[in-house]
Amino acid sequence: MRKVIIGGALVGALTLAITGTALAQTTMDASLRLSPSKAGTSTKPKPVGLTLGIEGGTQSGTGQPDTSTRIRVQLPKGIKWNGKLWPKAKRCSVSKANAQGSPSACPKGSRIGNGHVTALGGNGTVVEEIDLTAFVTTGGGLGLFLTATQPLPINAMLEGKVSGQTINVAIPANIQEPVTGVATGIKSLTFTLNGKTKVKGKTRGALESSACSGGRWTAKVTNTLRGGTLTDSPSAACRK
């Protein structure tokens, strides 16, 4: 894993952030885990579970974590997203989930993972714990439903657009600033994608491996902040 500071400092992934200012970092650390490590092949792809972690900070190294406007994850070579393959009856409508304010609007079989965000706002005075639930969306993308109760209720789904190996998650203004004028930033985020489904009688994964090159699967995480950009390229061991 390497650290790269491009614009300012750090934030992490999708909504808000946590911790005391004394622990703020000026780099973004991303971690990657995939299981099983033995890759499938192009003719026999293998379902794989992926866990991504992100740790954040600030531009100056102190104070309020900066605010993310977009998170982009480039999947490792040899790992494929199968949202377009997912049965249409098992996909979730982002608009319905947001209209109902609940992940229960999503049909059975659309859920493919979960995670958690620890978030900070108000210059460290507000800490919010946010649960994430991952779904395959109607368009074959990645939906992330955010749920929090205290101190601020959040019930909203973010839509990750998938193009080839890249997943783009835009963070809307109402999540960047749940209270107008009070920006928030992510300190830490982790999520796991490990969903499976049946397609023509075969078990298929939301993510599948088909190759392992050089003994490593390497992803690229780009965190676009209001004041800059951070990137990291976490990797995990693999074998043919």
C-alpha positions as CSV (number, residue, x, y, z in Angstrom):
1,M,0.0,0.0,0.0
2,R,1.3,3.5,-0.8
3,K,0.2,7.0,0.2
4,V,-0.1,9.9,-2.2
5,I,-1.1,13.4,-1.2
6,I,-2.3,15.3,-4.3
7,G,-4.5,18.2,-3.2
8,G,-4.9,18.6,0.5
9,A,-5.4,16.0,3.0
10,L,-7.9,13.5,3.8
11,V,-11.4,12.4,4.2
12,G,-12.3,9.0,3.3
13,A,-15.3,7.7,1.5
14,L,-18.9,8.6,1.4
15,T,-20.5,10.9,3.9
16,L,-19.0,12.2,7.0
17,A,-16.2,11.7,9.5
18,I,-14.9,11.1,13.1
19,T,-12.4,11.4,15.8
20,G,-10.5,14.0,17.7
21,T,-8.5,16.6,15.8
22,A,-5.3,15.5,17.5
23,L,-5.6,12.2,15.5
24,A,-6.1,13.9,12.1
25,Q,-3.9,12.7,9.2
26,T,-2.7,14.4,6.1
27,T,-2.7,11.2,4.0
28,M,-5.3,8.7,2.9
29,D,-4.7,5.1,3.8
30,A,-6.8,2.5,1.9
31,S,-6.8,-1.3,2.6
32,L,-8.0,-4.1,0.4
33,R,-8.9,-7.7,1.1
34,L,-10.3,-10.3,-1.4
35,S,-11.3,-13.9,-0.7
36,P,-10.7,-16.4,-2.0
37,S,-7.2,-15.5,-3.1
38,K,-7.1,-18.2,-5.8
39,A,-8.4,-16.6,-9.0
40,G,-10.9,-18.0,-11.4
41,T,-10.3,-18.0,-15.1
42,S,-12.0,-16.2,-18.1
43,T,-14.0,-19.4,-18.8
44,K,-14.7,-20.2,-15.2
45,P,-14.8,-16.9,-13.2
46,K,-15.0,-17.3,-9.4
47,P,-17.2,-15.3,-7.0
48,V,-15.1,-13.2,-4.7
49,G,-15.7,-11.2,-1.6
50,L,-14.0,-7.7,-1.5
51,T,-13.5,-5.6,1.6
52,L,-12.3,-2.0,1.2
53,G,-11.2,0.2,4.1
54,I,-10.4,3.9,4.0
55,E,-8.9,6.1,6.8
56,G,-9.0,9.9,6.5
57,G,-7.8,13.2,8.0
58,T,-7.4,16.9,7.1
59,Q,-5.5,19.1,4.7
60,S,-3.5,20.8,7.5
61,G,-3.2,17.8,9.8
62,T,-5.5,19.4,12.4
63,G,-9.1,20.4,12.7
64,Q,-12.2,19.3,10.8
65,P,-11.8,16.6,8.2
66,D,-12.4,17.9,4.7
67,T,-15.6,17.2,2.8
68,S,-15.7,14.5,0.1
69,T,-17.7,15.2,-3.1
70,R,-16.9,12.0,-4.9
71,I,-15.3,8.6,-4.3
72,R,-14.0,6.5,-7.2
73,V,-12.8,3.0,-6.9
74,Q,-11.0,1.3,-9.8
75,L,-11.3,-2.4,-9.3
76,P,-8.1,-4.6,-9.7
77,K,-7.3,-6.1,-13.1
78,G,-8.9,-9.6,-13.1
79,I,-11.8,-8.5,-10.9
80,K,-15.2,-7.9,-12.6
81,W,-18.4,-6.2,-11.5
82,N,-21.5,-8.2,-12.4
83,G,-24.3,-5.7,-11.9
84,K,-25.5,-6.0,-15.5
85,L,-25.7,-9.8,-15.1
86,W,-27.9,-9.6,-12.0
87,P,-31.5,-10.7,-12.5
88,K,-33.7,-7.7,-13.0
89,A,-36.2,-8.9,-10.4
90,K,-33.3,-8.7,-7.8
91,R,-32.3,-5.1,-8.5
92,C,-33.1,-2.1,-6.3
93,S,-34.6,1.1,-7.4
94,V,-32.6,4.0,-6.0
95,S,-35.6,6.4,-6.3
96,K,-38.0,4.0,-4.5
97,A,-35.5,3.5,-1.7
98,N,-35.1,7.2,-1.2
99,A,-38.8,7.9,-1.5
100,Q,-39.5,5.3,1.2
101,G,-36.4,6.3,3.2
102,S,-35.7,2.6,3.9
103,P,-33.7,-0.3,2.4
104,S,-36.8,-2.4,2.8
105,A,-37.9,-1.0,-0.6
106,C,-35.3,-3.2,-2.2
107,P,-36.3,-6.7,-3.3
108,K,-34.9,-9.9,-1.8
109,G,-31.7,-10.9,-3.5
110,S,-30.6,-7.3,-4.3
111,R,-28.5,-6.9,-1.2
112,I,-24.9,-7.7,-1.7
113,G,-23.0,-6.3,1.2
114,N,-22.6,-3.9,4.1
115,G,-20.3,-1.5,5.9
116,H,-19.9,1.4,8.3
117,V,-18.8,5.0,8.3
118,T,-17.6,7.0,11.3
119,A,-18.2,10.7,10.6
120,L,-17.3,14.1,12.1
121,G,-19.0,17.5,11.8
122,G,-19.0,20.8,13.6
123,N,-15.3,21.0,14.0
124,G,-15.3,17.7,16.0
125,T,-18.3,18.4,18.2
126,V,-20.6,16.0,16.3
127,V,-19.7,12.3,15.8
128,E,-22.1,10.2,13.8
129,E,-22.0,6.4,13.2
130,I,-23.5,5.5,9.8
131,D,-24.3,2.0,8.7
132,L,-24.1,1.1,5.0
133,T,-26.0,-1.5,3.1
134,A,-25.0,-2.3,-0.5
135,F,-27.4,-3.3,-3.3
136,V,-27.4,-3.9,-7.0
137,T,-29.4,-1.1,-8.5
138,T,-31.9,-1.1,-11.3
139,G,-29.3,0.0,-13.8
140,G,-26.8,-2.6,-12.7
141,G,-24.8,-0.2,-10.6
142,L,-23.9,-0.1,-6.8
143,G,-26.4,1.4,-4.4
144,L,-25.2,2.3,-0.9
145,F,-28.0,3.0,1.6
146,L,-26.9,5.1,4.6
147,T,-28.6,4.7,7.9
148,A,-27.9,6.8,11.0
149,T,-30.0,7.9,14.0
150,Q,-28.0,10.0,16.4
151,P,-27.3,12.9,16.6
152,L,-28.7,13.4,13.0
153,P,-31.1,11.0,11.3
154,I,-29.9,9.9,7.8
155,N,-31.8,7.5,5.6
156,A,-30.7,7.9,2.0
157,M,-29.3,5.8,-0.9
158,L,-26.2,6.9,-2.9
159,E,-25.9,5.6,-6.4
160,G,-22.6,4.3,-7.6
161,K,-22.2,4.4,-11.4
162,V,-20.2,1.6,-12.8
163,S,-18.2,1.8,-16.1
164,G,-15.9,-1.1,-16.8
165,Q,-13.6,-1.5,-13.8
166,T,-14.5,1.9,-12.2
167,I,-17.2,2.6,-9.6
168,N,-18.0,6.3,-9.1
169,V,-20.1,7.4,-6.1
170,A,-21.1,11.1,-6.1
171,I,-21.9,12.5,-2.7
172,P,-24.9,14.9,-2.9
173,A,-25.0,18.3,-1.2
174,N,-27.5,17.2,1.5
175,I,-25.0,14.5,2.6
176,Q,-22.0,16.8,2.5
177,E,-24.0,19.3,4.6
178,P,-26.8,17.5,6.4
179,V,-27.3,20.8,8.2
180,T,-27.0,23.6,5.7
181,G,-23.8,25.5,6.2
182,V,-22.2,22.8,8.4
183,A,-19.8,20.7,6.3
184,T,-18.9,17.2,7.3
185,G,-16.1,14.9,6.5
186,I,-15.4,11.2,6.6
187,K,-12.7,9.9,9.0
188,S,-13.1,6.2,8.4
189,L,-15.1,3.9,6.2
190,T,-15.2,0.1,5.5
191,F,-17.5,-2.0,3.4
192,T,-17.7,-5.5,2.1
193,L,-19.2,-6.7,-1.2
194,N,-19.9,-10.5,-1.2
195,G,-23.3,-11.1,-2.7
196,K,-24.2,-14.0,-4.9
197,T,-27.1,-15.0,-7.1
198,K,-28.2,-17.7,-9.5
199,V,-28.0,-17.1,-13.2
200,K,-29.1,-19.9,-15.5
201,G,-28.6,-22.3,-12.7
202,K,-25.1,-21.2,-11.9
203,T,-23.9,-19.3,-8.9
204,R,-22.5,-15.9,-9.8
205,G,-21.0,-13.3,-7.7
206,A,-21.5,-9.5,-7.6
207,L,-17.8,-9.5,-8.0
208,E,-15.8,-12.3,-9.7
209,S,-12.2,-13.0,-10.3
210,S,-10.9,-14.3,-13.7
211,A,-7.1,-13.7,-13.5
212,C,-4.2,-12.9,-11.2
213,S,-1.2,-11.0,-12.6
214,G,2.0,-10.7,-10.8
215,G,0.7,-12.2,-7.6
216,R,-1.3,-9.1,-6.6
217,W,-4.7,-7.6,-7.1
218,T,-4.2,-3.8,-7.0
219,A,-7.1,-1.3,-6.8
220,K,-7.0,2.5,-7.0
221,V,-9.1,4.7,-4.7
222,T,-9.6,8.4,-5.6
223,N,-11.2,10.7,-3.0
224,T,-12.2,14.0,-4.5
225,L,-12.5,16.7,-1.8
226,R,-13.8,20.3,-2.0
227,G,-10.2,21.4,-1.8
228,G,-8.2,18.7,-3.5
229,T,-7.8,15.0,-4.3
230,L,-6.3,12.1,-2.5
231,T,-5.4,8.7,-4.0
232,D,-4.1,5.4,-2.7
233,S,-3.5,2.0,-4.4
234,P,-4.1,-0.8,-1.9
235,S,-3.4,-4.4,-3.0
236,A,-4.0,-8.0,-1.9
237,A,-2.1,-11.2,-2.7
238,C,-3.6,-13.5,-5.3
239,R,-2.6,-16.7,-7.0
240,K,-3.6,-18.5,-10.2
